[in-house]
């Protein structure tokens, strides 16, 4: 593949950034992947980075230290230190020497030499080194190309007690069950294709992070997330303590009991009956995965409150919609996911409007909300039979 190594300057958020010109790396058929650049930078991931800056601001950290463990051009570390006033120090690390050199140039370009330190090391090694040297890292950011699984253990070890981890996964096919063998191998769980692939991807990712943390006598508390067709990103708090870890595992980890024939599903803490209670078909147990809440009411409200400070972001409308959706999704009970269109198809009825199904379930006294990042998926603590009843009732009118 041919391409010029000429750097161009772009502006993202409040920082200027030297990066390679992606258009010069196109194949003759027009396809061009950010991974083909000498130093990785994905301009399409600006929503993920805007979201990260917003969340870090809402966390209201004091003189915080942040590690951007897989930094590429350094864009995340630069934006954290430039746009979040409570962050005083960022380590921008990348094992690739070309990336390290570009990070150094980008730090100078933004006059952030006093706040951002470039590091040229393996991501796991730098996390263990920071831990050993006594550096209290408030936020570890893991944003790899592909799976974050190889880095979550070191991040869980390096972050301070009560600190935060933000992880991104772009291997959505593996996480969601579309590629069951690779996902099961990578995230230590049984995966099968379902009709709620994005929601499963998020819960598998959080569940994996929880189990890794528990091995280190730590627990996690999911706070907020962002999800699209090609990535899932979640922020969570890490706390030390074996009892906390035991409590988290017993309360928040489990399985999705799923029937691919009739669409029945429910969360379960353990594998029990293998036959569907509705149609008698054999069910699958997806997991172990996170079956508890994925959002924290306080942080979502704080994020909504500080959003007006980021009107310069190109994705501000998307962020506002995301936060509104998550505010509606907050629940004390696990919300089981259903795809309204797919379930309607199994029931052989026309699909009603998703918001009407949500309203119907609420009238039954249940919690119900649209799942963020999807157009046809809802979450509810109503039973499968109640969901079916609402769909049939709405389509008979």
C-alpha angles and dihedrals in degrees: 000000000000128000143142119256091218114138123223129197120237133176121229121173106321097333137087115224136197110213139152117274104255093200091065091063098058120130118231089263090059097251116137128172124196088226088069092066118100086241118027119247124153113195090189090065093068090111090060092050094044088050091050093052090048093050093046089053092049091051087067094212119187118231087334128194116217131191118205094193100185100032107163103179091003093249098139095048091045092050094046092053095040100043106030110067095196093062113090103172137028130185111208107198133183130159093214113091092214090054091048091053091049091048090054090052093047092050090054092044089059096038091238098133091122094055109028123060120193116221128190105203145108108281095236092045094052091051093052091044092053090049092049093047091055098248109154105220112201097187130021114195118200113186109159132166098255125350125013090202096104091057106040096086094054091044091052089052097045101047116090123250106281091015128129139248127199116195132183126199122191096175091094095154090060096042096046098051096252086118100031099178097053092042094048091049096046099043101032097239143101111263132185131169113273136175092249099059099154094050091048091050091055095046093047090051094049091044091053091049090050094052093047090050091049091056086062093047092257134124130208134216115201111223110176142337146198123210137180138159092282107029145031121202127185135178120206140171120239123212129182124234137096092227091053089050092050092049092049093051094049095044106033108029125079145101142286108237102211135183113198092193104058100011096244114156141162138164116257133183092216143015109270131142113023095198123083111250090214107045104006095241121138112271129213125226111218113201157321086260141144111285098173131083120308100200137058115221095213096050093045090053092047090050090052089050096053095041093094089066090065102055088130091070115104091218098051094117091052090048092051091052091046093053093046089052093049092048088058091046097056109115140160089221128060111263112220112218124237131176104221095203095048094045091048089054091053089050089050093234133118113269114254122216110286095230090054090056089050091051092048092052092048090054087058088059096257133130111249135164142155113265113244117248094026132083103207105028124099133181123217143161089218118110124261089252091055091051091049090047092053093049093049092044092052094046093049093061 
